[in-house]
Amino acid sequence: MASVTEITKVEVPPSAVEGEIVNVVVKVKNLLVGANKSISIGVTGLYDGATLPQPDIKLVAAGITETFKTSFMMLGEDVTLLIGSWYKGTDGIFHLDDTAQAN
């Protein structure tokens, strides 16, 4: 997949206790090359079926990696995060481009 964006890193703490706020940092690179190749990029995520709060959509220049931050309250069990990066195409629609997983 990952033809326009690449999730280069997902940072989460190694552990968390129930009720603790878990900070999530996702780094996404614009894979396009050349002048005028800035694109709008967004990040979404799920943890055990619940939706992560969506960070702001950012305009990212060609070849640049941007950082997106969000958080959630830890459940009483281990969770798996599913992260997706989206870009706004010339059709005006956001397209899922890359995915990553973190525990």
Disulfide bonds with the S-S distance in Angstrom:
none
